[in-house]
């Protein structure tokens, strides 16, 4: 399990976002609202990309995201936005989503932390949420954090 980081330079990424926003009116009001809310509440933003025709999305929804602890953390500590890639293709392209489900984590400023492609078991997802919520990405990579988390169990 690896958290993928943007390798683009900061300015290039900001420019890419600006160009896509100008070129496309397809970005939903929900996305813009979620960015504003994240900044206002100083919470990380979680973009959860899914498709209604995706088996693993159904599994992720029914098992991982339905977990009571995960649901509570998402409600309290994150701004959570579900993005249907079949309806928001431009947003999926912006975040280079090549398959679903896919979770993208952003700082409250909108700066990308990274993405997690695929289905993730509830225990691992809890650790990933703790990693992002605690801003541990500023001091270590996800693999090191998960190794430490499993050692604490």
Order of alpha helices (4+ residues) and beta strands (2+ residues): alpha-alpha-beta-alpha-alpha-beta-alpha-beta-beta-alpha-alpha
